[in-house]
Amino acid sequence: MSEQMLTLAEVEEIACEAHAAQQDKAGRPYVEHIAAVAEGVRARGGSDDQIAAGWLHDTVEDRVLSREWLEGAALPRPVKDMVLALTRGEDEDLEDYTRRILATPGALLVKQADLAHNADPARLALLDGATRNRLAAKYARIRELLGLAADQGA
């Protein structure tokens, strides 16, 4: 008998609970970001697996869920692969990180939705100038490495 996979609603609930105590750099609830990424994936025509990865894309990187949890979760292998591809190591080289995203089926669309929300001018406007400029340059470099035009991040 095969294991019943988590539904998208269950994945959303898990992700929201995992990130409940977090705030973004502007002091906003972090769940707003993961919801925006999941919706961005959906709006770009992403599959259910990609939407699930959108909900979970920062859980391992932010250490709100462990790799062990992810590996044991009732999720399709492609969801796990995308989440791991989108999890940048603390000292990981940006080029290695973006190569892994490009090599993992489905992960680029999730990262595109993530970049779109991260680089949203209204969201960046809430940050101090130095942070805003640093992040804008970082997001532009990631888009370049992923082969995304500036308007594809939006």
C-alpha positions as CSV (number, residue, x, y, z in Angstrom):
1,M,0.0,0.0,0.0
2,S,1.4,3.4,-1.0
3,E,1.6,6.3,1.4
4,Q,-1.0,9.0,1.0
5,M,0.7,12.2,-0.1
6,L,0.1,15.6,1.6
7,T,-2.4,17.8,-0.1
8,L,-1.6,21.3,-1.1
9,A,-3.8,22.6,1.7
10,E,-1.8,20.5,4.2
11,V,1.5,21.7,2.7
12,E,0.3,25.3,3.1
13,E,-0.7,24.7,6.7
14,I,2.7,23.1,7.5
15,A,4.7,25.9,5.9
16,C,2.6,28.6,7.6
17,E,3.0,26.9,11.0
18,A,6.8,26.5,10.4
19,H,7.3,30.1,9.5
20,A,4.7,31.6,12.0
21,A,7.3,33.1,14.3
22,Q,9.4,34.7,11.5
23,Q,9.4,38.2,10.1
24,D,11.0,39.4,7.0
25,K,13.7,42.1,6.8
26,A,11.0,44.8,6.9
27,G,9.3,43.3,10.0
28,R,6.4,41.8,8.1
29,P,5.1,38.3,8.8
30,Y,7.2,35.9,6.8
31,V,4.1,33.9,5.8
32,E,3.2,36.7,3.5
33,H,6.4,35.9,1.5
34,I,5.8,32.2,1.2
35,A,2.1,32.8,0.2
36,A,3.2,35.3,-2.5
37,V,5.7,32.8,-3.8
38,A,3.2,29.9,-3.9
39,E,0.7,32.3,-5.7
40,G,3.4,33.5,-8.1
41,V,4.1,29.9,-9.0
42,R,0.4,29.2,-9.5
43,A,0.0,32.4,-11.6
44,R,2.9,31.3,-13.8
45,G,1.2,28.0,-14.6
46,G,3.2,25.9,-12.2
47,S,2.2,22.4,-11.3
48,D,0.9,21.3,-7.9
49,D,4.4,20.0,-7.2
50,Q,5.9,23.4,-8.0
51,I,3.2,25.2,-5.9
52,A,4.1,22.8,-2.9
53,A,7.7,23.6,-3.4
54,G,6.8,27.3,-3.4
55,W,5.2,26.9,0.0
56,L,8.2,25.0,1.3
57,H,11.0,26.8,-0.5
58,D,12.6,28.5,2.5
59,T,11.7,25.9,5.2
60,V,15.0,24.0,5.2
61,E,17.2,27.1,4.4
62,D,15.7,29.0,7.3
63,R,16.0,25.9,9.5
64,V,12.3,26.0,10.4
65,L,12.0,22.4,9.1
66,S,14.9,20.0,8.9
67,R,16.3,18.1,5.9
68,E,15.3,14.9,7.8
69,W,11.7,16.2,8.1
70,L,11.6,16.9,4.3
71,E,13.0,13.5,3.4
72,G,10.5,11.7,5.6
73,A,7.5,13.9,4.5
74,A,4.7,12.4,2.4
75,L,5.7,14.5,-0.6
76,P,6.5,13.5,-4.2
77,R,10.2,13.2,-4.9
78,P,10.1,16.2,-7.3
79,V,8.9,18.5,-4.5
80,K,11.7,17.4,-2.2
81,D,14.2,17.8,-5.0
82,M,13.0,21.4,-5.8
83,V,13.0,22.4,-2.1
84,L,16.6,21.1,-1.7
85,A,17.7,22.8,-4.9
86,L,16.3,26.1,-3.6
87,T,18.1,25.7,-0.3
88,R,21.3,27.7,-0.4
89,G,24.0,26.6,2.0
90,E,25.3,29.2,4.4
91,D,28.7,29.6,2.6
92,E,27.6,28.2,-0.8
93,D,28.9,29.9,-3.9
94,L,26.1,31.7,-5.8
95,E,27.1,30.1,-9.1
96,D,26.9,26.6,-7.6
97,Y,23.5,27.4,-6.1
98,T,22.1,28.7,-9.4
99,R,23.5,25.8,-11.4
100,R,21.7,23.4,-9.0
101,I,18.4,25.3,-9.6
102,L,18.8,25.1,-13.3
103,A,19.6,21.4,-13.1
104,T,16.5,20.5,-11.1
105,P,13.3,20.1,-13.0
106,G,10.7,22.7,-11.9
107,A,12.9,24.6,-9.6
108,L,13.5,27.6,-11.9
109,L,9.8,28.6,-12.0
110,V,9.7,28.5,-8.2
111,K,12.9,30.7,-8.0
112,Q,11.4,33.1,-10.5
113,A,8.3,33.6,-8.3
114,D,10.6,33.9,-5.2
115,L,12.7,36.6,-7.0
116,A,9.7,38.4,-8.2
117,H,8.4,38.8,-4.6
118,N,11.8,39.5,-3.1
119,A,12.5,42.2,-5.7
120,D,9.0,43.8,-5.6
121,P,9.7,47.6,-5.5
122,A,6.9,48.1,-2.9
123,R,8.5,45.4,-0.7
124,L,12.1,46.8,-1.2
125,A,10.8,50.4,-0.4
126,L,10.2,49.3,3.2
127,L,14.0,48.7,3.7
128,D,16.8,51.2,4.4
129,G,18.7,52.3,1.4
130,A,21.8,50.3,1.9
131,T,19.9,47.0,2.4
132,R,17.6,47.8,-0.5
133,N,20.6,48.4,-2.8
134,R,22.5,45.3,-1.6
135,L,19.4,43.1,-2.2
136,A,18.6,44.6,-5.5
137,A,22.1,43.9,-6.8
138,K,22.0,40.4,-5.4
139,Y,18.6,39.6,-7.1
140,A,19.9,41.1,-10.4
141,R,23.0,38.8,-10.2
142,I,20.8,35.7,-9.5
143,R,18.5,36.6,-12.4
144,E,21.6,36.9,-14.6
145,L,23.0,33.6,-13.6
146,L,19.6,31.9,-14.1
147,G,19.2,33.5,-17.5
148,L,16.1,35.5,-16.5
149,A,15.5,38.9,-17.9
150,A,14.8,41.6,-15.4
151,D,11.1,41.6,-16.4
152,Q,10.9,37.8,-15.7
153,G,11.7,38.5,-12.0
154,A,8.6,40.7,-11.8
